[in-house]
Amino acid sequence: MSSLELSQEYELRQKTCWEFKWKIQQAMQSSKKHLIKGLVHVDEFYIGGEEEGKRGRYKGEKKLVIVALEIVESGVGRAYAQCIEDASSASFRPFFESYISKDARIITDEWRGYIPLKKDFPNLEQVKSDDGKNFKDLHIHIMNLKGWLRGIHHHCTKERLQGYLDEYHFRYNRRSNMETIFDILIKRMVLNNPIRLQSNN
């Protein structure tokens, strides 16, 4: 539910719901303790509308995100996403090191920003995207994520986007264990350090 819907449901200020939702999203961050070790597809995408006359990796006012999807025999496994400043190897590296094992077989498109990473991730391969046809599961994942953001939340600021990415993937990576997901979240919220929001006064 969006914060506006929550405010109407519980007769609270929209900002109160928005800020509490942000606190919950902090508990949904990945522990980064379980690196993907198998086959991984990686790509970047933009959150935000199209800008007239701008194509390719020019982002303008859009928000740039990198995503990794684990490919398993039965289909797809885990996924992780992170906001990045640009499509350079310097921006890619922290994401790779946080979520992907150096032994994993990583497949990306032919963007040159991935080339320097081959030194530390020797099994990284680059193939033609062919308009996404060679990364079908990854592009379905991206479309589903964008649809979730547009359909439920409608809009999120650049500063808060990572929280929504964490929320989506917290749910996604536990989609086969929905009976325990609420308990896991409550435990995380209890164990997390307090999050104090700045007062406007």
MDAnalysis code that builds the backbone (N, CA, C; Angstrom):
import MDAnalysis as mda
import numpy as np

u = mda.Universe.empty(603, n_residues=201, atom_resindex=np.repeat(np.arange(201), 3), trajectory=True)
u.add_TopologyAttr("name", ["N", "CA", "C"] * 201)
u.add_TopologyAttr("resid", np.arange(1, 202))
u.add_TopologyAttr("resname", ["MET", "SER", "SER", "LEU", "GLU", "LEU", "SER", "GLN", "GLU", "TYR", "GLU", "LEU", "ARG", "GLN", "LYS", "THR", "CYS", "TRP", "GLU", "PHE", "LYS", "TRP", "LYS", "ILE", "GLN", "GLN", "ALA", "MET", "GLN", "SER", "SER", "LYS", "LYS", "HIS", "LEU", "ILE", "LYS", "GLY", "LEU", "VAL", "HIS", "VAL", "ASP", "GLU", "PHE", "TYR", "ILE", "GLY", "GLY", "GLU", "GLU", "GLU", "GLY", "LYS", "ARG", "GLY", "ARG", "TYR", "LYS", "GLY", "GLU", "LYS", "LYS", "LEU", "VAL", "ILE", "VAL", "ALA", "LEU", "GLU", "ILE", "VAL", "GLU", "SER", "GLY", "VAL", "GLY", "ARG", "ALA", "TYR", "ALA", "GLN", "CYS", "ILE", "GLU", "ASP", "ALA", "SER", "SER", "ALA", "SER", "PHE", "ARG", "PRO", "PHE", "PHE", "GLU", "SER", "TYR", "ILE", "SER", "LYS", "ASP", "ALA", "ARG", "ILE", "ILE", "THR", "ASP", "GLU", "TRP", "ARG", "GLY", "TYR", "ILE", "PRO", "LEU", "LYS", "LYS", "ASP", "PHE", "PRO", "ASN", "LEU", "GLU", "GLN", "VAL", "LYS", "SER", "ASP", "ASP", "GLY", "LYS", "ASN", "PHE", "LYS", "ASP", "LEU", "HIS", "ILE", "HIS", "ILE", "MET", "ASN", "LEU", "LYS", "GLY", "TRP", "LEU", "ARG", "GLY", "ILE", "HIS", "HIS", "HIS", "CYS", "THR", "LYS", "GLU", "ARG", "LEU", "GLN", "GLY", "TYR", "LEU", "ASP", "GLU", "TYR", "HIS", "PHE", "ARG", "TYR", "ASN", "ARG", "ARG", "SER", "ASN", "MET", "GLU", "THR", "ILE", "PHE", "ASP", "ILE", "LEU", "ILE", "LYS", "ARG", "MET", "VAL", "LEU", "ASN", "ASN", "PRO", "ILE", "ARG", "LEU", "GLN", "SER", "ASN", "ASN"])
u.atoms.positions = np.array([
    [0.842, -1.192, 0.000],
    [0.000, 0.000, 0.000],
    [0.882, 1.249, 0.000],
    [0.415, 2.293, -0.655],
    [1.130, 3.561, -0.634],
    [0.913, 4.227, 0.718],
    [1.768, 5.190, 1.043],
    [1.615, 5.907, 2.309],
    [0.306, 6.686, 2.342],
    [-0.167, 7.147, 1.186],
    [-1.446, 7.858, 1.130],
    [-2.595, 6.913, 1.483],
    [-2.566, 5.705, 0.942],
    [-3.605, 4.727, 1.263],
    [-3.563, 4.345, 2.736],
    [-2.364, 4.204, 3.281],
    [-2.220, 3.875, 4.700],
    [-2.776, 4.988, 5.575],
    [-2.515, 6.234, 5.188],
    [-3.003, 7.367, 5.978],
    [-4.529, 7.412, 5.990],
    [-5.143, 7.072, 4.866],
    [-6.599, 7.048, 4.795],
    [-7.185, 5.882, 5.585],
    [-6.504, 4.735, 5.508],
    [-6.978, 3.535, 6.200],
    [-6.936, 3.707, 7.720],
    [-5.862, 4.317, 8.221],
    [-5.673, 4.404, 9.671],
    [-5.883, 5.807, 10.233],
    [-6.342, 6.737, 9.371],
    [-6.648, 8.106, 9.787],
    [-5.446, 8.760, 10.469],
    [-4.308, 8.633, 9.818],
    [-3.069, 9.254, 10.277],
    [-2.562, 10.212, 9.205],
    [-1.651, 11.095, 9.578],
    [-1.048, 11.985, 8.573],
    [-0.260, 11.162, 7.562],
    [-0.305, 11.577, 6.313],
    [0.428, 10.862, 5.268],
    [1.910, 10.846, 5.563],
    [2.462, 11.951, 6.077],
    [3.890, 12.003, 6.366],
    [4.261, 11.027, 7.479],
    [3.380, 10.853, 8.457],
    [3.646, 9.891, 9.534],
    [3.787, 8.489, 8.965],
    [2.861, 8.115, 8.080],
    [2.905, 6.786, 7.443],
    [4.138, 6.651, 6.561],
    [4.467, 7.709, 5.840],
    [5.611, 7.706, 4.929],
    [6.912, 7.498, 5.690],
    [7.055, 8.189, 6.833],
    [8.279, 8.078, 7.618],
    [8.376, 6.716, 8.308],
    [7.251, 6.184, 8.787],
    [7.298, 4.870, 9.429],
    [7.580, 3.781, 8.392],
    [7.028, 3.945, 7.207],
    [7.308, 2.993, 6.121],
    [8.805, 2.992, 5.807],
    [9.422, 4.173, 5.837],
    [10.857, 4.283, 5.591],
    [11.637, 3.505, 6.646],
    [11.222, 3.597, 7.901],
    [11.895, 2.858, 8.975],
    [11.797, 1.347, 8.734],
    [10.625, 0.896, 8.314],
    [10.447, -0.537, 8.040],
    [11.354, -0.979, 6.897],
    [11.469, -0.137, 5.879],
    [12.323, -0.475, 4.738],
    [13.783, -0.638, 5.146],
    [14.215, 0.069, 6.182],
    [15.599, -0.071, 6.641],
    [15.845, -1.471, 7.189],
    [14.818, -2.068, 7.789],
    [14.934, -3.435, 8.306],
    [14.886, -4.471, 7.185],
    [14.509, -4.034, 5.980],
    [14.416, -4.940, 4.837],
    [15.705, -4.991, 4.015],
    [16.721, -4.237, 4.438],
    [17.982, -4.263, 3.708],
    [18.606, -5.659, 3.756],
    [19.303, -6.013, 2.699],
    [19.994, -7.301, 2.662],
    [21.103, -7.339, 3.708],
    [21.308, -8.513, 4.293],
    [22.414, -8.697, 5.237],
    [23.761, -8.750, 4.517],
    [23.733, -8.994, 3.219],
    [24.938, -9.110, 2.384],
    [25.844, -10.267, 2.832],
    [25.246, -11.254, 3.476],
    [26.011, -12.403, 3.960],
    [25.920, -13.610, 3.031],
    [25.047, -13.529, 2.030],
    [24.821, -14.689, 1.166],
    [25.031, -14.287, -0.298],
    [26.279, -14.305, -0.727],
    [26.614, -13.904, -2.093],
    [26.065, -14.902, -3.104],
    [25.680, -14.387, -4.264],
    [25.247, -15.266, -5.350],
    [26.475, -15.970, -5.918],
    [26.413, -17.287, -6.018],
    [27.596, -18.056, -6.426],
    [27.440, -18.751, -7.774],
    [26.252, -18.825, -8.305],
    [26.043, -19.548, -9.554],
    [26.085, -18.649, -10.773],
    [25.093, -18.793, -11.627],
    [24.971, -17.978, -12.832],
    [24.211, -16.703, -12.497],
    [24.774, -15.565, -12.880],
    [24.188, -14.273, -12.543],
    [24.103, -13.394, -13.789],
    [22.944, -12.818, -14.027],
    [22.775, -11.830, -15.089],
    [22.716, -10.448, -14.442],
    [23.455, -9.495, -15.010],
    [23.537, -8.149, -14.443],
    [23.236, -7.116, -15.523],
    [22.504, -6.070, -15.142],
    [22.226, -4.977, -16.072],
    [21.874, -3.732, -15.264],
    [21.836, -2.580, -15.945],
    [21.378, -1.353, -15.310],
    [20.085, -0.915, -15.983],
    [19.315, -0.118, -15.266],
    [18.083, 0.426, -15.835],
    [17.757, 1.736, -15.136],
    [16.804, 2.457, -15.703],
    [16.430, 3.753, -15.158],
    [15.051, 3.703, -14.543],
    [14.891, 4.447, -13.458],
    [13.580, 4.677, -12.867],
    [13.212, 6.111, -13.184],
    [12.065, 6.310, -13.804],
    [11.644, 7.660, -14.178],
    [11.210, 7.685, -15.622],
    [10.544, 8.766, -16.005],
    [10.016, 8.876, -17.350],
    [11.072, 9.169, -18.393],
    [10.695, 9.016, -19.649],
    [11.597, 9.306, -20.754],
    [11.812, 10.812, -20.864],
    [12.996, 11.188, -21.315],
    [13.303, 12.597, -21.534],
    [13.502, 12.831, -23.025],
    [12.837, 13.822, -23.534],
    [12.858, 14.086, -24.967],
    [14.269, 14.325, -25.484],
    [14.630, 13.613, -26.551],
    [15.924, 13.808, -27.179],
    [17.082, 13.146, -26.471],
    [16.820, 12.379, -25.405],
    [17.889, 11.736, -24.650],
    [17.747, 10.224, -24.754],
    [18.823, 9.562, -25.172],
    [18.794, 8.114, -25.320],
    [20.040, 7.514, -24.690],
    [20.103, 6.191, -24.678],
    [21.268, 5.495, -24.165],
    [21.416, 5.628, -22.663],
    [22.680, 5.758, -22.197],
    [22.929, 5.792, -20.762],
    [22.969, 7.219, -20.198],
    [22.434, 8.186, -20.938],
    [22.237, 9.524, -20.386],
    [21.054, 9.456, -19.443],
    [21.245, 9.851, -18.170],
    [20.152, 9.664, -17.215],
    [19.369, 10.927, -16.900],
    [19.978, 12.109, -17.052],
    [19.229, 13.324, -16.774],
    [18.616, 13.290, -15.388],
    [17.294, 13.453, -15.320],
    [16.586, 13.456, -14.045],
    [16.170, 12.052, -13.610],
    [16.430, 11.063, -14.440],
    [16.064, 9.691, -14.085],
    [17.060, 9.126, -13.084],
    [16.667, 8.050, -12.429],
    [17.501, 7.431, -11.398],
    [18.079, 6.140, -11.947],
    [19.379, 5.951, -11.823],
    [20.061, 4.794, -12.376],
    [20.187, 3.705, -11.309],
    [19.865, 2.472, -11.708],
    [19.872, 1.328, -10.789],
    [20.587, 0.162, -11.456],
    [21.387, -0.585, -10.696],
    [21.990, -1.815, -11.194],
    [21.303, -2.988, -10.507],
    [21.083, -4.054, -11.241],
    [20.361, -5.209, -10.702],
    [21.080, -6.493, -11.098],
    [21.083, -7.465, -10.191],
    [21.651, -8.787, -10.452],
    [20.579, -9.831, -10.200],
    [20.442, -10.769, -11.118],
    [19.434, -11.826, -11.014],
    [20.121, -13.183, -11.088],
    [19.860, -14.010, -10.117],
    [20.413, -15.364, -10.071],
    [19.589, -16.280, -10.982],
    [20.267, -16.962, -11.899],
    [19.600, -17.887, -12.814],
    [19.854, -19.311, -12.318],
    [18.772, -20.033, -12.022],
    [18.887, -21.402, -11.515],
    [18.169, -22.349, -12.469],
    [18.363, -23.641, -12.223],
    [17.809, -24.649, -13.133],
    [16.295, -24.544, -13.272],
    [15.631, -24.189, -12.183],
    [14.166, -24.116, -12.210],
    [13.645, -22.773, -12.704],
    [14.543, -21.828, -12.969],
    [14.121, -20.513, -13.454],
    [14.990, -19.405, -12.911],
    [14.489, -18.699, -11.901],
    [15.254, -17.612, -11.285],
    [15.287, -17.793, -9.772],
    [16.380, -17.318, -9.180],
    [16.543, -17.407, -7.729],
    [16.448, -16.039, -7.101],
    [17.515, -15.625, -6.445],
    [17.511, -14.344, -5.740],
    [17.819, -13.180, -6.685],
    [17.524, -11.983, -6.191],
    [17.828, -10.771, -6.950],
    [18.159, -9.648, -5.976],
    [19.022, -8.734, -6.427],
    [19.405, -7.577, -5.625],
    [19.515, -6.371, -6.540],
    [19.255, -5.187, -5.998],
    [19.363, -3.961, -6.795],
    [19.878, -2.825, -5.928],
    [20.570, -1.889, -6.573],
    [21.170, -0.778, -5.831],
    [21.217, 0.473, -6.696],
    [20.926, 1.618, -6.112],
    [21.049, 2.886, -6.818],
    [22.531, 3.195, -7.041],
    [22.861, 3.700, -8.215],
    [24.243, 4.075, -8.522],
    [24.247, 5.449, -9.187],
    [25.392, 6.117, -9.109],
    [25.494, 7.469, -9.646],
    [25.665, 7.490, -11.152],
    [26.418, 6.511, -11.677],
    [26.668, 6.468, -13.117],
    [27.012, 5.037, -13.519],
    [27.154, 4.812, -14.824],
    [27.406, 3.469, -15.343],
    [28.897, 3.222, -15.519],
    [29.673, 3.528, -14.495],
    [31.119, 3.316, -14.543],
    [31.489, 2.110, -13.699],
    [32.680, 1.570, -13.918],
    [33.140, 0.426, -13.131],
    [33.272, 0.801, -11.657],
    [33.611, 2.063, -11.376],
    [33.739, 2.513, -9.988],
    [32.399, 2.445, -9.260],
    [31.313, 2.721, -9.978],
    [29.976, 2.630, -9.382],
    [29.492, 1.189, -9.318],
    [29.885, 0.370, -10.295],
    [29.465, -1.031, -10.320],
    [30.135, -1.854, -9.218],
    [31.395, -1.562, -8.950],
    [32.217, -2.432, -8.089],
    [31.627, -2.679, -6.696],
    [31.190, -1.645, -5.957],
    [30.637, -1.914, -4.623],
    [29.444, -2.860, -4.651],
    [28.619, -2.744, -5.683],
    [27.473, -3.636, -5.819],
    [27.929, -5.075, -6.056],
    [28.861, -5.267, -6.966],
    [29.394, -6.606, -7.250],
    [29.979, -7.226, -5.985],
    [30.778, -6.445, -5.262],
    [31.458, -6.973, -4.083],
    [30.486, -7.284, -2.942],
    [29.354, -6.592, -2.905],
    [28.376, -6.803, -1.835],
    [27.467, -8.004, -2.078],
    [27.210, -8.320, -3.358],
    [26.160, -9.302, -3.639],
    [26.590, -10.499, -4.487],
    [27.742, -10.444, -5.143],
    [28.108, -11.489, -6.090],
    [29.449, -12.103, -5.721],
    [29.503, -13.417, -5.671],
    [30.750, -14.128, -5.389],
    [31.718, -13.952, -6.559],
    [32.998, -13.899, -6.249],
    [34.009, -13.779, -7.307],
    [34.150, -15.067, -8.110],
    [33.544, -16.148, -7.631],
    [33.550, -17.418, -8.358],
    [32.327, -17.566, -9.263],
    [31.395, -16.636, -9.168],
    [30.157, -16.739, -9.944],
    [30.432, -16.536, -11.433],
    [29.581, -17.122, -12.245],
    [29.618, -16.867, -13.686],
    [28.673, -15.714, -13.961],
    [29.231, -14.571, -14.310],
    [28.462, -13.345, -14.467],
    [28.347, -13.007, -15.950],
    [27.144, -12.698, -16.382],
    [26.927, -12.313, -17.777],
    [26.302, -10.920, -17.816],
    [26.935, -10.021, -18.559],
    [26.440, -8.660, -18.736],
    [26.339, -8.363, -20.231],
    [25.820, -7.179, -20.546],
    [25.857, -6.757, -21.946],
    [27.264, -6.237, -22.259],
    [27.446, -5.602, -23.408],
    [28.787, -5.226, -23.854],
    [29.216, -3.821, -23.428],
    [28.516, -3.244, -22.469],
    [28.895, -1.905, -22.001],
    [30.309, -1.935, -21.430],
    [31.131, -0.970, -21.812],
    [32.552, -0.952, -21.449],
    [32.794, -0.778, -19.947],
    [31.808, -0.273, -19.227],
    [31.972, -0.078, -17.792],
    [32.201, -1.370, -17.022],
    [31.834, -2.507, -17.611],
    [32.028, -3.791, -16.929],
    [33.436, -4.362, -17.136],
    [34.141, -3.890, -18.145],
    [35.432, -4.488, -18.516],
    [36.437, -4.492, -17.359],
    [36.642, -3.378, -16.625],
    [37.636, -3.396, -15.542],
    [37.322, -4.407, -14.426],
    [36.067, -4.826, -14.309],
    [35.693, -5.757, -13.238],
    [36.185, -7.177, -13.503],
    [36.579, -7.463, -14.736],
    [37.012, -8.819, -15.078],
    [38.279, -9.226, -14.323],
    [39.037, -8.253, -13.856],
    [40.256, -8.560, -13.111],
    [39.928, -9.276, -11.809],
    [38.879, -8.828, -11.117],
    [38.491, -9.424, -9.835],
    [37.375, -10.450, -9.962],
    [36.644, -10.386, -11.062],
    [35.565, -11.342, -11.323],
    [35.890, -12.048, -12.645],
    [36.815, -13.028, -12.601],
    [37.363, -13.623, -13.827],
    [36.356, -14.374, -14.686],
    [35.216, -14.748, -14.124],
    [34.213, -15.480, -14.903],
    [33.154, -14.557, -15.500],
    [33.455, -13.272, -15.568],
    [32.516, -12.313, -16.151],
    [32.579, -12.396, -17.673],
    [31.425, -12.588, -18.297],
    [31.318, -12.656, -19.757],
    [30.438, -11.518, -20.250],
    [30.725, -11.030, -21.435],
    [29.907, -9.990, -22.038],
    [29.330, -10.483, -23.360],
    [28.023, -10.315, -23.514],
    [27.337, -10.737, -24.731],
    [26.447, -9.594, -25.215],
    [26.050, -9.672, -26.464],
    [25.135, -8.671, -27.004],
    [23.792, -8.781, -26.296],
    [23.207, -7.654, -25.961],
    [21.896, -7.656, -25.322],
    [20.803, -8.074, -26.300],
    [20.958, -7.662, -27.578],
    [19.936, -7.938, -28.613],
    [18.567, -7.451, -28.152],
    [18.538, -6.183, -27.727],
    [17.307, -5.551, -27.236],
    [16.669, -6.336, -26.094],
    [17.511, -6.921, -25.259],
    [17.012, -7.624, -24.087],
    [16.698, -9.088, -24.292],
    [16.800, -9.581, -25.537],
    [16.424, -10.970, -25.812],
    [17.365, -11.962, -25.131],
    [18.619, -11.576, -24.928],
    [19.581, -12.465, -24.266],
    [19.533, -12.368, -22.741],
    [18.660, -11.500, -22.236],
    [18.488, -11.334, -20.791],
    [16.989, -11.295, -20.466],
    [16.271, -12.251, -20.987],
    [14.809, -12.234, -20.894],
    [14.323, -12.186, -19.447],
    [14.820, -13.097, -18.602],
    [14.365, -13.137, -17.206],
    [14.699, -11.846, -16.469],
    [15.859, -11.292, -16.759],
    [16.278, -10.058, -16.106],
    [15.364, -8.906, -16.487],
    [15.007, -8.821, -17.749],
    [14.157, -7.721, -18.198],
    [12.718, -7.878, -17.709],
    [12.257, -9.100, -17.549],
    [10.941, -9.320, -16.935],
    [10.966, -8.837, -15.490],
    [12.065, -9.140, -14.790],
    [12.208, -8.698, -13.400],
    [12.177, -7.174, -13.316],
    [12.896, -6.515, -14.197],
    [12.933, -5.054, -14.200],
    [11.546, -4.477, -14.485],
    [10.828, -5.040, -15.455],
    [9.491, -4.553, -15.787],
    [8.527, -4.743, -14.620],
    [8.634, -5.880, -13.926],
    [7.774, -6.124, -12.769],
    [8.059, -5.134, -11.645],
    [9.342, -4.836, -11.430],
    [9.721, -3.869, -10.406],
    [9.182, -2.480, -10.736],
    [9.354, -2.059, -11.976],
    [8.844, -0.750, -12.383],
    [7.320, -0.691, -12.277],
    [6.656, -1.784, -12.655],
    [5.205, -1.833, -12.564],
    [4.729, -1.718, -11.126],
    [5.457, -2.344, -10.193],
    [5.126, -2.271, -8.761],
    [5.258, -0.840, -8.259],
    [6.345, -0.174, -8.649],
    [6.551, 1.205, -8.207],
    [5.473, 2.140, -8.754],
    [5.164, 1.995, -10.039],
    [4.165, 2.869, -10.653],
    [2.767, 2.564, -10.145],
    [2.447, 1.279, -10.045],
    [1.081, 0.878, -9.736],
    [0.679, 1.082, -8.289],
    [1.633, 0.959, -7.357],
    [1.304, 1.072, -5.933],
    [1.788, 2.394, -5.349],
    [3.025, 2.735, -5.603],
    [3.614, 3.900, -4.936],
    [3.588, 5.158, -5.796],
    [3.440, 5.004, -7.096],
    [3.282, 6.111, -8.038],
    [4.547, 6.967, -8.200],
    [5.233, 7.231, -7.099],
    [6.409, 8.104, -7.163],
    [7.263, 7.885, -5.921],
    [8.575, 7.965, -6.094],
    [9.463, 7.985, -4.931],
    [10.652, 8.882, -5.260],
    [11.161, 9.561, -4.268],
    [12.277, 10.465, -4.482],
    [13.568, 9.688, -4.677],
    [14.539, 10.338, -5.266],
    [15.835, 9.703, -5.477],
    [16.450, 9.286, -4.150],
    [16.259, 10.115, -3.117],
    [16.836, 9.838, -1.804],
    [16.209, 8.619, -1.139],
    [14.963, 8.308, -1.480],
    [14.262, 7.191, -0.849],
    [14.155, 5.959, -1.745],
    [14.641, 6.049, -2.972],
    [14.484, 4.936, -3.911],
    [15.101, 3.640, -3.397],
    [16.280, 3.721, -2.767],
    [16.933, 2.496, -2.298],
    [16.044, 1.740, -1.316],
    [15.305, 2.461, -0.503],
    [14.399, 1.807, 0.435],
    [13.344, 0.978, -0.275],
    [12.806, 1.498, -1.372],
    [11.807, 0.759, -2.138],
    [12.429, -0.449, -2.837],
    [13.665, -0.298, -3.317],
    [14.365, -1.434, -3.918],
    [14.593, -2.532, -2.883],
    [14.963, -2.125, -1.662],
    [15.182, -3.103, -0.590],
    [13.883, -3.805, -0.220],
    [12.797, -3.035, -0.154],
    [11.500, -3.630, 0.179],
    [11.085, -4.662, -0.870],
    [11.209, -4.274, -2.137],
    [10.791, -5.174, -3.215],
    [11.577, -6.481, -3.176],
    [12.878, -6.391, -2.988],
    [13.710, -7.592, -3.046],
    [13.669, -8.392, -1.747],
    [13.361, -7.753, -0.631],
    [13.109, -8.494, 0.598],
    [11.931, -9.441, 0.384],
    [10.875, -8.939, -0.241],
    [9.703, -9.766, -0.543],
    [10.027, -10.802, -1.626],
    [10.689, -10.325, -2.676],
    [10.972, -11.207, -3.817],
    [11.817, -12.403, -3.404],
    [12.846, -12.166, -2.618],
    [13.759, -13.247, -2.249],
    [13.169, -14.213, -1.229],
    [11.993, -13.890, -0.721],
    [11.296, -14.777, 0.225],
    [9.932, -15.194, -0.295],
    [9.751, -15.111, -1.605],
    [8.455, -15.405, -2.198],
    [8.019, -16.853, -2.007],
    [8.968, -17.734, -1.730],
    [8.619, -19.145, -1.494],
    [8.410, -19.434, -0.009],
    [8.589, -18.411, 0.835],
    [8.450, -18.596, 2.285],
    [7.571, -17.503, 2.880],
    [6.439, -17.257, 2.252],
    [5.580, -16.169, 2.679],
    [5.007, -16.380, 4.077],
    [4.963, -17.630, 4.543],
    [4.409, -17.891, 5.866],
    [5.322, -17.399, 6.990],
    [6.592, -17.135, 6.680],
    [7.535, -16.690, 7.713],
    [8.022, -15.253, 7.511],
    [7.647, -14.624, 6.415],
    [8.225, -13.325, 6.070],
    [7.866, -12.253, 7.088],
    [6.657, -12.287, 7.629],
    [6.252, -11.279, 8.610],
    [7.050, -11.432, 9.898],
    [7.220, -12.669, 10.360],
    [7.992, -12.913, 11.583],
    [9.442, -12.450, 11.419],
    [10.028, -12.734, 10.243],
    [11.408, -12.326, 9.984],
    [11.538, -10.807, 10.051],
    [10.573, -10.107, 9.455],
    [10.616, -8.649, 9.443],
    [10.481, -8.076, 10.852],
    [9.564, -8.619, 11.650],
    [9.383, -8.129, 13.017],
    [10.674, -8.318, 13.822],
    [11.312, -9.464, 13.675],
    [12.574, -9.715, 14.383],
    [13.641, -8.711, 13.974],
    [13.713, -8.435, 12.692],
    [14.705, -7.459, 12.213],
    [14.429, -6.076, 12.785],
    [13.168, -5.697, 12.829],
    [12.806, -4.381, 13.348],
    [13.169, -4.258, 14.821],
    [12.993, -5.343, 15.572],
    [13.319, -5.331, 16.995],
    [14.828, -5.251, 17.207],
    [15.584, -5.975, 16.387],
    [17.034, -6.056, 16.566],
    [17.784, -4.871, 15.970],
    [17.176, -4.165, 15.019],
    [17.841, -3.018, 14.392],
    [18.070, -1.885, 15.392],
    [19.115, -1.119, 15.160],
    [19.333, 0.072, 15.966],
    [18.196, 1.072, 15.714],
    [17.844, 1.855, 16.715],
    [16.756, 2.848, 16.531],
    [17.085, 3.806, 15.392],
    [16.067, 4.189, 14.644],
    [16.221, 5.161, 13.564],
    [15.494, 6.422, 13.977],
    [16.237, 7.482, 14.207],
    [15.649, 8.736, 14.667],
    [15.608, 9.714, 13.501],
    [14.422, 10.206, 13.208],
    [14.243, 11.145, 12.108],
    [14.486, 12.561, 12.608],
    [15.043, 13.390, 11.736],
    [15.334, 14.767, 12.118],
    [14.052, 15.547, 12.301],
    [14.014, 16.337, 13.338],
    [12.847, 17.175, 13.604],
    [12.904, 18.425, 12.733],
    [11.740, 18.902, 12.325],
    [11.669, 20.135, 11.533],
    [11.728, 21.368, 12.423],
    [11.684, 21.157, 13.747],
    [11.680, 22.297, 14.687],
    [13.095, 22.795, 14.943],
])
